[in-house]
Every structure is written in structure tokens, then in C-alpha cells.
């Protein structure tokens, strides 16, 4: 197929990282940038559908999954049916459908990346980029950004809903420290979540990075173009083949940057002949580069939900974010600081109060495999939640801690009887483990399937500049290159990756 146009960079995926790359690389007027997005595009604030613009999180967006979500299904444990794994299919990517909790993670998360051979990714190296992405409304200090595109806001205690105040009071009564700034290095405890939200609006990268630069003559944004494969001349990437309205199109370039996310990026690499040779050969895909790590090391934040009925007279305020207050803490006998997090709040319209204790740096990992040579067929996702006994131990402890917090008198008049887990589920370690394996679900943070690392790491897929091992002219820049997950919701981390990598590419 004859390419239609030539660009300096083709970026596949207009999500959290891809939108930033497009905005930063097109700042050079001599650089022609093509940004491809499989989902729809809403180029003006007024055109953004309400479920994207205002809704509080991915679970509220299920009715929009056909247009704004990839609809992935994943196996998580041997004891539960496949679950929905939300990933954004729209300009802004998952930043357009997520829960907006804007946490950075621990400094040791990034120092461990550096220790693994990625010396440009230590916390000292990435902190300036965390500052660059944000305007922190509450903490304008040297640790936070004050001129970045993304507004970061925390509800003041005077505006917390009663259930959020009750959780805070219960934590403080249990001896948990107050934590005004959950993004401050070395902090721990209970406090207001930083949110990339102002006046109820979710500030995705489509709003913060793409919309202000759409006028650039050297930036082309094409939506509803699904990438089918990367085109090569020998072992150099030279373009991309996409499909639009049933017709195939091809575009050529000097460099391809894959930013299709923790699931989409490894899938596209494998469809293009880069990945575990045996798996590619089984589908009769010609092997361009045998990279065993593609699709391996699949990480997520695993969790279970705990539900209580609300008292009949308790009034839910749906105008406010459901997770205003959160708890970060370190599990017993863990050397991983703040390896646990608890989300909590009311759920409307089924009128329940939930706590969602989550393992924030799991030892269990899964894998992604191609199911078909058809890009429209989702890959096989086997998350293997709680495979490691330490993950089960931490979750078990967290469930029991949350039960105790819910007994605090601050919840009087708010929550009634507990729905799950039942007393039978809580009778023993074995019964709690059975509940965990039966109720396991996603923290919405799939990552690490194209691991960043040196050639000496047998599972690494890209080097620390995002360049895919064994080929030229091809990079991956998104959540998939994280060597491991971080102790936080990953969106702020992925925005940082986009900003950091834009500078490294320009170097």
C-alpha cells in the first residue's frame, strides 16, 4: 500500500502519554507530527459528552463502553469469572474515563527503576516532570508544580461529605496519622486525595495538552483510526497501517512512537512481528524480532470491594467526587512503604457504602498473549491476581482493618448492615482468602507489559529512551514501559513519562 503522507513522528494513541508527546514534539514548527487515535475525538470542551466530562470514574462509564472504552475482559483468578478491565478509547485515553486520583507514588518506586539499569528515571530525575505536568492549587511549593497544564485540587475538610468525614475520623481514632498532602515525599496516613478535577470537570490530556495546540499546522490529529500494524523496511520502522471506515490507510514517517497503553502497545508490537517467537509462530506471524518480554510482566493494583447498606435517611450528594479522602499505609511485615491504599465512598444509585482496600505494589504478575491476527480481537489477559501469598496476606489484613474502621461511631446514621464480606467469609484466614480469590477485581491500572530496561534484562522490551530492542525507528512510550507498577494510581506517573520522554527524544 502506498503511504498517503510522510511525517517526522507518527504517534499511535492519543492517551495520557501520546497526547503529551504530540503537544511537546509539535512545538518545533519544522517537525511534522501525526497523532492517531482509535476512538472518537472531541476537539472542543462543549462537544465532550457528559460521561467523559463530569463522571467520577470508570465504573460510572460502563454505559459508554462501546464508544469510549475498549471493553477488555480479563481472567484474574481461578475462582472468579472474567472481569471488565476499563481502558479509554477516546482522545485523552484512560485520563478521559478514570477516577481522577492524582497520586505520584513513592520515591523508591522510581529509584528502583534506576537501580534496574534505567539511570535517567530516578526520583531526582523525574520530580521536575511531576512538577511540570501540574498546577497544584493547594500546595504551591518547591515539591509541586504551579504552572503545569493539569490542575490538581483537594476538597477541603469543610466540603467533605459525611461518609468521607466519618472515614477520616475512624482512621484518626485508630491512630492513623493525618496526611494533608498525600503527594509529599515521605508522607503516609489519611487525608484528602489530590484530584485532576476542578468544578467537577475531569481534566484529561485531551483538554490540558491537545486542545491548546490543535491550531498548529504541523500537528495532524486523526481519530477513529485503529492501527493494524507497524510497517518496516528491514528492521527499521517506516510507517503505520491503519483502518478507517472499513478502508486501510498507510502513513510513512521517520519514527513511530507506540502509545497505545499497557494492553494495546504489546498487542500492536506482536501483530507487527515483535514478541515471543513461539507465540507469533503459532499464529503464523513472521518473526521480525524475538522479544520474550512483550506481553509479560503484566501488573495491576488488585483489590476486593467491601459493601454496606446505607441508612435509609442518608442522602448522597452525586455532585461531589466519590473518593474525597483516602488512606495510604504500610502492611505488617512489609518493607515496601505505603504498599496499601484504601478507597471508600458511597455508590449511587444502588445506595451502598464501599471500601476498596487495594494492594498498591503487588508481587503477583500476569501476562498478555495474542488471541488472533485480527487487531479488533482483544488479546488474552491473564492477570493472576493474588498468586503470591504475600499479596493475599496484605489483602486479608486490609479487609479486617476496614471492618474495624466501619465499626467506629462516626459511621452512625450513615451505614447499616454489612453486605459483603459476610461473617462466614471472615471466620478464618482460609475463608477470607476464599473471599479474596472469589471477589478479586481490578484497580484499573494495567502496566509494565513492554518493560523498560537494559539488554541484559531478558524481559526488557525497550531501553530507557523508549527504543525497542532489535529494531530502529520505533519507540514505546506509555504505561507499558514501567518496569513495575508504582504505589499510586498510575495516571500522574504516565503523564510524567510522556513529559520526560518528550525531552529524552528531543535530546
Secondary structure, DSSP 8 states (H G I E B T S, - for coil): ---S-EEEEEEE--STTHHHHHHHHTTSTT--EEEE-SSB---SGGGS-HHHHT--SGGGGGGGHHHHB--EEEB--TTS--EEE--B-BTTGGGGTS--B-----HHHHHHHHHTT-GGGSHHHHHHHHHHTEEESS--STTS-BSSSEEEB---GGG--HHHHHHHHHHHHTT--B-S-TTSTT--EEEE--BSEETTEE--HIIIIIGGGTT-TTEEEE-S-EEEEEEEETTEEEEEEEEETTEEEEEEEEEEEE--HHHHHHHHHHHTTEE-HHHHHHTT---SEE-TTTT-SBB--EE--EEEEE-TT----TTS-S--EEEEE--TT-SSTT-EEEEEEEETTTTEEEEEEEESS-S--BEEE---S-TTS--EEE--TT-SHHHHHHHHHHHHHHHHHHTSGGGTTTEEEEEES-TTTTSSHHHHHHHHHHH-EE-S--B-TT-B--TTSTT--B-TT-BBTT-BSEEE-SGGG-SS--SS-SHHHHHHHHHHHHHHHH-
